[in-house]
Amino acid sequence: MENRSNLNFRLRQLPHYARIACLAFALALSVGYATGLAFVMQTDSNTAVGMQENYNGNEDHPDIMEMKFKKSAREMLTIVHTHVLSLSLIFMASGLLLFFSQAPKRLKAFLLIEPFFSVLVTFGGIYLLWYGWSFMAYIVLVSGVLMTLSYMMSMVYIVRELFRID
């Protein structure tokens, strides 16, 4: 049986310097996340065709501006491994901060759990895309957008909570 009195703590109850530290952490995390999104845009992996070319190459199109080669199995395992581990830690850290916010209970539950599913679907889908399942590009796009929207909504609730004063 859980002790409900311990679940009433909120981030806004932290001392000022601790709230500033949490805010700095959320900002640094968001800059890192945005840098990853910028990389996705740079590699044209924000479209189904661009994603397929990024992982499976485009060397069979002689008139292409930038030639890309199919990633090796080792490269794919490295990409999946590093992204699943690092994004899981990012979502765990942001989820802990979100847990102590006043976000609506059902929305909070969704935002705490959804990113972990999206990480698995996104990077599992990228692996299957590389393996030859071309339709996975569309599933990866949807799960990637959902993952990013969940992260952004979590950050909004966290920052609002850190600035809130009772």
N, C-alpha and C positions, 0 to 999 in steps of 0.2 A: 504494500500500500504506500503510495507516494505522499509525502508531506506537502500539502498544498500551500502552507505558509511560506515555504522557500521559493515558490514560483511567482510570488508577487513582486520580486525585485525587478526594477527597470533600469536601463542604461542611464537615464536622466538622474538617477539617485547617486551615481558615481561622483566623486570629487571632481572639481573643474579640470584639474590636470589630467585625470584619468579619461575624462570625456574628450579632451583635446587629443590625447594619445590614440584613442579609438577612432577619432575623426581622421587623424593623420594616417592611421593604418588603412581605413576605408578609402582614403584618397589615393594612397600608394597602390593598393590593390586594384582600384579602378583604373589608374594610369596603366598598370600592367595589363589589365584585361583589354583596355582600349588599344594598346599597342598590338596585342594579338589580333584584334579585329582589323587593325590597319594592315597587318601582314596578310590576312585573308583577302582583303581588298587588293593588295599589291600583287598577289599571285592569281587574281581573277577567280579565286575559289568561292566567290559569292554567287556564282551561277553554276547550273548543272554542267554545262559544257566546259567551263573553266576548271571546275573541280575534276572532271574526268581527265582533262589534259594535264592538270597538275600532278595527278597520281599515276595515270596510265600513259602519259606522253602524247606528243602530237607529231612525231617525226615522220608519219606517213602523209603529212600535208606539206608539200614542198614550198608553197607560197606563204607560209606562216611567218610572222615577224620575229617571234621568239620561239626557238626550238626547245621543247621539253622532252625528257626521256622518262620512260616508265621507272618508277621507284623500285628498288630491289626489296626483297623480303626483309632484309636486315633494316633498311631504312623505314619500312612500314611498321615493323615491330617497335623500332625506336620512337617513331611518331606517336603511335598508339600508347605505348608504355608511358612516355613522359607526359603526354596530355591527360591521360586518365588519372595518373597519380597527382599531378600538380593541380588540375582543376578540381579533383575531389577534395584536396586540402583547402583550396580557395573557397569552395562551397561549404566546407565544414566550418571554417573560420567565420565566414560571413553569416552562416546559419546560426552560429552561437550568439553573435551580436544581434541578429534578427530575433532570436528566441526571447531576448530580454527587451523587446520593443512592444508597443501597444498596437501592433498591426492586428486587424480582425483575425480571430482564432482560425477560421477555416482557410483564409488566405495565407496566414502564417504557416499552417500545416502544409499547404500546397507548396509554398516557396521554400520550405525547409527540405522537402523530399524531391520535388520535380527536377532540380538541376542534376542530381545524381543519375536519374533515368536518362536525361538528355545527354549527359556525358557518355554513357554506355551506348546509347543509340547512335549518337553522332560519330564517335570514333570506331564503334563496331561497324557502322554503316560505311565509313570511309575505308575500312579494311575490306569489306565485302565489295565495295565499288572497285577497289584495286584488284580484287580477285576475279572481277568480271561481271558483277551484277550491276549493270549500268543504272537501273531504275533507283538504286539506293541513293543516287545523287539528290533526288527530290526529297527523300525521307531525311537525309542529312541536312538539307537546307531548312526544312521545317523544324527539326529538332534543334539545330543551331540557333535559329531565331528564337525559339521558345526558351532555350537556355539563357540567351542574352537578355531577353525581356524579364525573365525571372531574376537574373542577377541585378538588373537595373531597378526593378521594383523593390527588391530587398534593400539595395543601397538607399533608395528614397526613404523607406521606413526607418532605416538605421540612422541616417543623418537627421531626419526629423526628430527622432527620439533623443539624439545627442544634444540638440539645440533646445529641447523642451525643458522648461524650468517650472517646478511646482512651487 
